[in-house]
Amino acid sequence: MKRINVKRTVMKQSTAFFLACTLFLISTTYGGLKAQTKGKNQQSLQVDISKGALSKATPVSPFIFGQNLEHTRSSVYGGISAELLRNRKFTGKPHPVTGQALEWEVIGDGYFAFYGNESRTAFDEAYTRHVQPDKMRRVNERNNQIIRNHTTGSKVGIKQDRLSVQAKNYDFRIVLRTDRDLPVTVTLSGENGVVYDETVLNCHSRDWQTYTWSLSCLRADKKANLSITFTESATLTIGAVSLLPADHFRGMRRDVVEHLKNLGISILRWPGGNFAGEYRWLDGLLPCDQRAPLRSYMESETQPHSLGVDFHEIAIDDFIALCREIGAEPYISINLSWDTPEECAQFVEYCNGLPSSVWGRKRADRGFPEPYNVLFWSLGNEMGYGHMEGPNTPVLYKEKAMACGRAMLQTDPRLRLFYSGPFPNDEWLRDAVVPLSEIAPFVSHHSYSPMDVHLKMDFTTPESSLQTYAYILSGSETNYSHIQMLRQRLDAVALEGRPLHIAFDEWNLWYAWYRHPGVAEGIYTARMLHLFLNVSHKYDMPVCCYFEPVNEGAIRVTPEQSTLTANGQMFALLSAHRNGELLPLSGDGLTPFDAVATMHNQTITFTAINSDPVNSKDYRLILKGAKKADIQATVYASERFHNGTTFTAAPLSVEKNSQGQLSFTLPKHAVGVCIIKISQQ
């Protein structure tokens, strides 16, 4: 790997330039689309697989098929997390009248109260906790639900409704303590009162006890209820409660994990993004139920759908297990805002140290003797923008990042470290990027172009639909210009012997997390992947990570099911280029977005995109140097490209003449793939 890394943000002095470029690209793209309605398109392409050409083929970086898994919005909560219960650790302020936790309802006339952060007695201490309680303290993170029943024979408790359950078994877990021997009833029932399962638990401890058993559900029900009740005069304190489908993967939904496998993810960035500045990795070594919820610094940025907190369902061991399950390289962002250099070094040692090391032993004692070998580490996230706590000037960022990075490299010299400040304007280039290149040669780039696409989503008329389609696609050209500009600026300041690499480790269309993407965005995604495949070597950009698959563009998750969107379909399709070598491809008017050809084990994978939203396009493909070619071809097409549409895969008819020339036609806004097994004999 020769170069790597970039980050997104527009240089202040270049804002006008970018705006002008974007307006130009929109006008030319839309103009081109209107012009294409006059007749059928044609394109002649040639793939050179002669021995001389193959010697010049460039390996495709495996890390351009990356994704993010940030704890944001509904990516974890309501996404990959299999947890059915809301606010299962009783965080936040209680109800102002009845005293129960948010998202829960009271049963009966008992006394309901919260105790946690402000507790004064041992009995009232919260069950959830932070390993370092005084660090980055956020209020109302840690609470218990206390229920007092004053009258024997009166039923009191709490319940939660609107639970979407299936006909399957569930793992139920509850952490509680009581002031006397007490039978506690846990009931899973339907909206109409039918009881699916019920267990009476005999509790008898003033100390925290965890109870686990299986609950069975007889049928699918989108409005099931879970209740926790008792009828004795007593006090019950609940520290945490959990309801998971029995087939979960370390607390994650199996169906979503399978979709992540199908996307062909090569590198997975975690825990953020913005959430990296809120994450406390040491808390992840606590049992899952005991990990305190993590309150967001800026609720609108990370956890607006879960009371402004993350319930810490995924910790480092879970993340590594997920990466291994889906075949992705782990890429971790440190909390540069709050963690010290020593703590960052300990994090590295926990991940990569031998069992003979202090923190490697802690990992081994937890059941993971083999080092995780995490090599990719980001020094924070988007420092310098103001939405992250911590050092937000180039000098302060450089000082903190240098101290943390050096401590991390002393622990493991193999690490590849990433700068993560703003798009490097002159000040950040001079005072942060260049000095940090000593230890962090990767420069992150983040882009969500076009930024206001959510305001342009108008599919109400044929004319507005074409304008929306063109505006979406213009983002790929804008990103191409950003990559070229960034490469030029980095090359201009790079010191001899210290190449600066681009890591495009966040890319998407803006606000993809608040809509159901369709085929238009799928075409955009396919164009971006083609761009990365064609230019990543030229511009030294070996790392690219989409932001992000779960409920924010590629995988749509509801309580009942999960499906790939049009974006997800394109990731799954184009990941076929992984592990291949980029073949020379030529043709009149060919752009980096149009087509890609790679070879792996005497098999050519050729993909082409017809971006035209109106007309089909004829292709003529010449395989220079091939004597024989066996072809399997598929087209991904759709009648419409509006929100919520997906591609339908069908066989693609390919004609082959006596000279080995291949001809086929792609319908409007479609993607074709040809798998060609060739022989040069």
N, C-alpha and C positions, 0 to 999 in steps of 0.2 A: 504494500500500500504506500503510495508515494505522497499524496497530499490529502487533505480533508477539511472541512467545517466552515459554516457560515450561519448567520442569524438574520432574522427578519426585523426590520424596522426601517423606516425611511429616513435618510439623512435630512436634517432640517433644511440645509442649503439646497437640497435636491428635490424638495417637495413639488415645486412648480414644474420641474422637468418631468417628474413621474406623472403628474397630472396631465401634462401635455401629451406624453407618450400614451397614456391610457385612453384619452379622448381620440387620439389618432388611430389607435388600434381598434377601438370600437367602431369608428367610422369606416375604416378600411375593411374590417371583418364583415360588418353589416352590408357594406357596399358590395363586397365579394359574394355574399350570400344572395343578394338580389340579382346580381349578374348571372349567377349559376342557374337561376330559374329559367334562363332562356334556352338551355340545351343540356344534353347529357354530357357529363364529365368523362374524361379519359386520362389514364396515366400509364406510362410505360416505365417499368422498373427492371433493373438488372442486379442480380446477386452474383458476385464473383466468388466462386469456390475453387478456382484453380490453385495449384500448390503455391504459386507465388503470392497470390492474394491471401491465402490462409495463413501464411507466415506473418502477415501484417495484421491479422485479426487481434482485437484487444479483448481481454477478459472483462466480462460484466461484473462490476462490483456487487457482491451479494447484498450489501447493506443499503442499496437504493430501494429495497422492498421493505422498508421499515415502517413501524407504526408507533403511536403513543398510547399509553394507558395511564392517563392522568385521572386522579380522583376529582372529577368535576361534573357538575350538573347531574345527568343521569347515566354517566358512564359506568360507575360502580353501583351506587344506589339506584335501583330500578333498572340496572343493566346487567353487568356480569355477576354481581352479587346474587347468590341464591336465597338470601335472607328474605322471608316473607313479612316479618314484623317491622313496623315503623317505630322509630325512636325506642329501640329495644333496650337502650342503656339509660333511658330517662333523663336525657340532657335538656338544657334550656330552662326557662322559667315555668313554674306550674300554672295550671289554670287559675285565674284570679279569684274565682268564687269557690270552686270545689276542691282545688288543691292537687288534682291528679296531673300526671305528666301530659304534655302535648301529644296528640295522636291517640290518647287513651280515653276511655269513658269510665265513669264510676258506676258501681252496682251497689245499691242500698244506701243507708244513711250513716255510714261510718265516717271516721275522721281521716282525711287524706292529707299528707304533708310531704314536703321535700326536705331532705337534709343532705348536704354534701360539702361544698366549698366552705361554708360558714359554720360547720359543725364544731361543737365544743366537747363532746363526750365520745368515748371510744365506740359506744353502741351506734352513734349516729354518723360515723365516718363513712364516706362513700366507698363502695366496693371497687369501682373503676379508679384508676390512678395513672399518674405519670411517673416514670422512673426518676426524672428530675423535676420535682413539683414546682420549683421556683423559676424554671426557665420559661420564657415566652408565655407567661400566665394569661389565660383567657378566662373570663368569668363564665359561670354557669355551664362549664363542661362536665363536671362530676357531681352526680346526684344519685340518691336512692329514692325509691317510691315506698313510703311508709303508709300502712293501712291499719287503723285502729277500730276495732269493733267493741262497742260499749255494752251490747246486749246479746247474751247467749240466745241462740235460736234465730237471730236476724242474719240474713245472708248479706255479706259485703264483699267487695272486691273490685277488680278492674277488668275491662274487656277491650278488645279491638275488633272492629268489623271491616268489611270490604276486603277480605283476604281472598285472593284467587287461588284455589286449590284444585288439584287433579285427583283422579282415582289412583292413589298410590300411598306409600308409607312416608312418614315425615319423622325426622329426628327432632325431638323437643328437648330443650335444656333450660333449666331455671336455676338461678343462684339466689338463695334467700336465707333468712334467719328469723327466729321467733323468740318471744319472751317466755314461752311455755310450750308443752307438747300441744301440737295443733294439726288436725287433719285439714289439708288444703286440696281443693278439687280443681283440676284443670280439664276444661271441656272444649272440644272442637265441634262446632255445630253449624247447621245451615241457616240461611236467612229466615226460613220458615219455622225454625226451632228444632228440626230434626237433629238428633245427636249422632255425630259420626264416630266419636270416640271420647271416652271420659276416664280419667284416672284420679284416684284419691291418694294423695301423698301424705304420709305421716311424718311431720317435721318436729324436731325436738332439740334444736341446737341454737344457742345464743351466738355461736360463731357461724361465719359464712359457710354454707354447704352447697355443692353443685349436684343437682339431680338430673339424670338423663334417662329418657325412655323413648319408645317409638309410638307415634300416633298414626292411626290408619284412617284414610278417608275413603268413603264408599263410592263417591262420584265426583265429577267435576262441578265446581261451584265458584262463581266469580264473587260471591258476597258471603263468604263463610265468616264465622266469628270464633275468636278464642277468648275464653274467660278464665280468670283465676279468682277463686272465691273461698270463703270459710264462714262458719256460723258460730264459732265459739267467741267468747269475750277474750280477746287477745290482741297483740300487736304483731303484724307481719311486715317485714322489710324485704323488699325485692331489689337486688343489685343489678341483675341483668336477666334477660329472657331471650330465647332464640327458637325459631321454627324454620327448619331447612328440609328440602326434599332429600330423601335418604340416598339418592344417587349423586349428590353434589361432589364437586371436585375442590377440596379444601375451602369449602364455603362458597364456591363459584358454580354458576349454572353450567351443566354439562353441554347443553345445546349451544350456548354462546362460545364455550371453549372449542367446540368442534368447528364452529364457523371461523374462529381465529385460526385454526389449523388450515382450513380451506383457503384462507387469504394468502397463504404462502409467505408469512411474515418472517423476515430474516433477522431483524433487530427490533427490540421492544423497549421504548423509553419510559421510565417510571421513576418516582411517583408524580412527576410533573416536569415542566410546566409550572404554573403559578403555585400549585399545591406543594411543590418542593420546598417552598419557603414556610410552610406550615407543618411539614411532616417531622415527626420525632422518631428516628429509626430505632432508638433504644426501647421505646414503648412497644415496638413490634416483637420484642423478646418475651413480653408478658403473655399469659394465656389470652386467647381472643376475647373472651368475655370481660377480662380485666383491663384491657386496653382502653384508656380514657378516650372519649370522643375528642376530635380535634376541631376546634372552632376556627372558622375561616377569618383571615385578616380582612378580606374584601368579599363579602358574601355573594355579591353579584358575579364574581369571577369564578368561584369554585363550587360551593355547595348550596345554591339557592333552592334546590328541590328537596333538601333534607335538613331543614331548620338551620341552615348555615353551618353545619358541622359534617365531618366525615366520621363514621363509626369505626374506623380502623379495622375493616374486615380483611384487608390484604396487607400483610407485612412482608419482610424481606424473604423469609423462607417460603411463603406462599407464592411470591412473585417469581422466585427462581424455579419453583416447581412448575408454574405455569409456562415459563420460557422453555423448559425442557419438554413439557408436554406438547407444545406447538412447534418446537424446533427453531426457536428464536434466540439470538444472542442478547443477553441482558445489557441494558444501558441505563445507568442510574444517575440521577441528579442529586447532588448533596444540598443540604440546607445551609447555604452560604450566609444567610441572614443571622442564624442563631448558633450553629454548631462551631466549636473551636477547631483549630487544626488538629489537636489531639483526638477529639471525637471523630473527625473525618478519617484520621488514620486508623482509629479503632474500627470504624465501619468497613474500611478496606480489609483490615486483618480478619474481621469476622467473616467476610465473604471469601477471601483468598488465602488466609493463613493456614498453615499445616496444623494438625491437632496438637503439635508440640508447642505452638504459640499460645499466648494468653487467650486471645479472642477466638482463635481457631479451635481451642479446646471447648469454649462455650458453645460454638456451633456443633462440634462433635458430640458434646454431651446432650444436645437437643435432638440427636439422631441423624446428623448429617456429617459424617466423618470426611467425605471427599470435599476439597475446596470447590467453591462455586466458580472461581476463575472469571470474575467480572472484570473486563478490561476497559470498557467504555464508561467514562465518568464525566459528567458536566459540572463545571464549577458554578453552581447556581443556575438561575433561570431569569432571563430578561432583566438583569440588574440595570438600573439607569433609567427606567421608565416611570418610576414613582408608584406603581401598583405593587411593587415588591418591597418588603421591609429590608433594612440592611444598607450596605454601602452602595450608594447610587450615584457617585461621581467616578470618573475613570480612575483617578489616583487612589481613592479609597477602595474601589473594587479591585484594582490591581494588587494593592497591598494585602487584602484579605484573601483573594484568590491565590496569590503567590504563596502565602503562608500555608494555606490549606493544601494546595497542590504539592508543595515540596514535602510536607509531612506524609501525604498519601503516596508519593513516589518513593520515599524512603522505606515505606512498608512494602511496596510492590513496584519495582522499576518498570514493569511491563505495561503499566497503565497508559491509556490514550486519553488525554485530558482535553476538555472543550471549553473555550472561552464562551461566555453567554451574556454579553452586554448588547447594547443597541447596534443597529447597522452602523458599521464603523465610519463615523464622520472623522474629520481631521483630529479632533481632540481625543476621541476614543482610540483612534489608530495610534496616535503618538504616545498616549499615556497608559494605554491598557493592552491593546492587541499586540503591538511590537514587543514590549517588555515581557509579556506573558508567553510569547512564542518560544521562550526558553524552555517552558514546561508544558504549554498548552497550544499545540500547533493547529488545532481544529477550531474554526470560527463558526459559531452557529448562525444560521439565517432562518428567520421566520417570516412567512408571507401568507396573507389571506386575501389575495387579490382576485377580483375587485372587492374592495372593502365594503361597499354599500350595495352589494348584489341583492341582499334581502329586500331592499326598497324597490328594486327593479323587477321583481318576480311578478310579471303580468302576462298571464296566458289567456286573457279573456277574448282576444280577437286574433285572427291570423297575423295581422301586422305586428301587434304587440308581442305575440309569441315568438316571431322571428327576431324581433329586437332583443327580447330577453335571452333567447338562445345565443345570439351573437355576443351579447354582453358577458354571458357566462364564459364563453370560449375565449373572449379577449383576455381573461386572466392568465391563460397559459402563455400568450405572447408577452404580457407584462412581466411574468416571472422569468421568462427567458432573458429579457432585457436587464432584470435585476441581477441575474447570475453573471451575465457578461460584465456589467458594471462592477460588481463585487470582485470578480476575478481580477479585473484591471486595477482596482484600488489596492487589493492585497499584494499583487505582484509589484506594485510601485513602491511599497514600503517594506517588503519582506527582506530580512537580513540574509546575507550569504550563509548557506548551510541550514537555514531555518525556514523551509517552505511552509506556507500557510494554506491549509486545506479548507474546503467549504463543506459544512454539514447543514444541509437544508432539512433540519430536524423538526420543523413544524410547517406544514403546508395544507391548505384547504381553501374553500370558498368561505367568506365570512358568514357567520350565523348558520352554518350547516347543522348546528346542534339544535336549532329551533324550527326545523322543517323536515318534511319527508322528501328527500332528493329523488329526482327522476332521471330519465335517460339523458337529458341535456347535461346534467352534472356527471353522469357516467361517461359521456364523451369527453368532457373536460378532464376527468380523472385519467382516462386512457391516453389523452394527449400529453398530460403531465408525465405519465410513466414512460411514454415514448421519448419525451424530451430527455428525461434522466438517463434512459438507456443509450441515447445517441450522443449526449454531450458530457456525461459525468466524467469520462476519462479526459476529454479535452480540457475541461475547466477544473479538473482536480476536485471533484465533488463526489466522493465515494459513499457518503451517508445521506440518506433522504428518508424522512419519517412523516407519514400522514398523521394529521391531527383531527380526529382520532376515530377508530373504527366503531366502538360500541356506543350506539345511540347518538352519534355525532357525524354520521355520514355513510358508513359502510355496512353496519349491522343494525337492523331495526329490532328493538326488543320490547315486547309487551309482557304482561304477567303470564299470558297463555302460550306465547310462542316467540321465536326469533327467526328472522329471514335476512338474506343478503339483499341490500339495495342494488341499484344499477352500479353504484360505485364499487360495492363489494364484489359484484360479478366481474368487474374489470380487473380488480386486484387478483382475484382467483385465476382469471384467464391469462393475464400478462405475466404472472409469476412463473409461467412456463419458460420464460427467458432466463430465470435464475440458473447459475452455474454454467451458462453458455459463454461463447466468445462472439463478440459483435463482428458481423461480416460486412465487408464493403458493399454498400447499396447505393446505386446511382439512378438518376432519372430526371427528366425535365421538370423543373419547378418543384423538386422534392424539398420539403422542409423537415426539421427534426421531429415534427409532430405526426407526419403522415404514415410512416412505415418503419418497421424494425425487422432485421433478420439476424438470428443467432444460430450457432451450431454447437451441438453437444453430442458426442458419441455418434458421429456420422448421421445425425438427424438435424435438419434445419427447422427452426421454428420461425415462421414468417407471419407477422401481424400487420394489418393495414386498417386505417380508420377513414371512413367516408364521413367527413364532418358536415357535408352539405345536408341541410334540413329539408330540402325539397326534392332533389334529384338523385337518382342512382348514379353509380360511377363504375366505368369499365376499367379493368386492370389487365395489363399484359406483363407477365413476369418471366424474365429470361434467366435461366440458371446457367451461367457461364462456367464450363468445366465439369458439368455433371453428365455422365453417360446414361444413367438410369435414375428414375425418380418415382417412388411410390408415395401417393399423396392421400392424406385424410384432411378434409377441410370442413370448417364450421363457420357459420355466420351468426352473430348476435345482433338482432334487429328488433325494432318495435314500430308500431304504426304511429305512436305519439311519443313526445319527449317531455311532457309536462310533469309536474310534481307527482311522485308516487308511482310513476311508470317504471317498468323493468324490461330488460332484454329477454327475448326468447331465443334459445339456441336451436338451430336447425342445420342439417347438412348443407354445405355450400357446393354447388356444381362447378367443377373445374375442368376445362377442356385442355388437352395436351396435344400439340401437333408433332409431326415427325422430327422437328428440330429441337424438341424439348421445351418449347415455349408454352407457358401456362396462361390461360385466359379465364377470367371470372368477373362477375358483376356483384358489387355490394349495393344493397338498397340504401335509401336515405338514412342519415344518422345511424350508421351501423359499423360494426367492427368484425373483421374476418380474420381467421387464423388458419394457416396451412401448416400441417406437420408433414415434412417431406423427408423421407428416408432416401438417401442418395448413394450412388455408387460412382466412383471416378474411374472404374476399370472398364 
